[in-house]
Amino acid sequence: MKEIVIYSTPTCVYCEIAKEFFKEKGLEYTEYDVSSDSERRQEMVEKSGQMGVPVILIGDEMIIGFDKEKVSDILEHD
């Protein structure tokens, strides 16, 4: 199983939808709150070139925003 990481903020609706999706699928993930963790925020920007959340990493694959189809496709090919 590929490692799942989500960079999020507490007020991000799409972050909550993504986390709920992973929970429903029984998938473990690591969450970084970039609103309070400046080191992780910088890491997210360096990796994605984006300030917006969520930024989701599934193994080496990056999804900016929550694209359920793309996330499902990546997970199916794991």
C-alpha positions as CSV (number, residue, x, y, z in Angstrom):
1,M,0.0,0.0,0.0
2,K,1.3,3.4,-1.0
3,E,1.8,6.0,1.7
4,I,-1.0,8.6,1.7
5,V,-0.2,12.2,2.9
6,I,-2.6,15.1,2.9
7,Y,-1.6,18.7,3.5
8,S,-4.7,20.5,4.8
9,T,-6.2,23.2,7.0
10,P,-9.0,22.9,9.6
11,T,-11.3,25.2,7.6
12,C,-10.8,23.5,4.2
13,V,-14.1,21.8,3.1
14,Y,-12.4,19.7,0.4
15,C,-9.8,18.6,2.9
16,E,-12.6,17.2,5.1
17,I,-14.2,15.5,2.1
18,A,-10.9,13.9,1.2
19,K,-10.2,12.7,4.8
20,E,-13.7,11.3,5.0
21,F,-13.2,9.4,1.7
22,F,-10.0,7.8,3.0
23,K,-11.7,6.9,6.3
24,E,-14.7,5.3,4.5
25,K,-12.2,3.2,2.4
26,G,-10.4,2.2,5.6
27,L,-7.2,3.8,4.4
28,E,-4.6,5.3,6.8
29,Y,-3.1,8.6,6.0
30,T,-0.8,11.2,7.5
31,E,-2.2,14.7,7.8
32,Y,-0.3,17.9,8.1
33,D,-2.1,21.0,9.2
34,V,-0.3,23.7,7.1
35,S,-2.1,26.5,8.9
36,S,-0.1,25.9,12.0
37,D,3.0,24.0,10.7
38,S,5.1,26.4,8.7
39,E,7.8,23.8,8.0
40,R,5.2,21.5,6.4
41,R,3.6,24.4,4.6
42,Q,6.9,25.2,3.0
43,E,7.4,21.6,2.1
44,M,3.9,21.5,0.4
45,V,4.7,24.6,-1.6
46,E,8.1,23.3,-2.7
47,K,6.5,20.0,-3.8
48,S,3.4,21.3,-5.4
49,G,4.1,25.0,-6.3
50,Q,0.7,25.6,-4.7
51,M,-0.6,27.5,-1.7
52,G,-4.0,25.9,-1.9
53,V,-5.1,22.8,0.0
54,P,-5.6,20.0,-0.1
55,V,-2.5,18.6,-1.6
56,I,-2.6,14.9,-1.5
57,L,0.3,12.5,-2.1
58,I,-0.3,8.9,-2.8
59,G,3.1,7.3,-3.1
60,D,4.8,9.4,-5.8
61,E,1.5,10.7,-7.3
62,M,0.4,14.2,-6.4
63,I,-3.2,15.5,-6.5
64,I,-3.9,19.1,-6.0
65,G,-7.5,19.6,-4.7
66,F,-9.7,16.5,-4.1
67,D,-10.3,14.7,-7.4
68,K,-12.2,11.6,-6.3
69,E,-11.8,9.9,-9.7
70,K,-8.1,10.5,-9.9
71,V,-7.6,9.4,-6.2
72,S,-9.7,6.2,-6.8
73,D,-7.7,5.5,-10.0
74,I,-4.4,5.8,-8.3
75,L,-5.5,3.6,-5.4
76,E,-6.9,0.9,-7.7
77,H,-3.5,0.6,-9.5
78,D,-1.6,0.2,-6.2
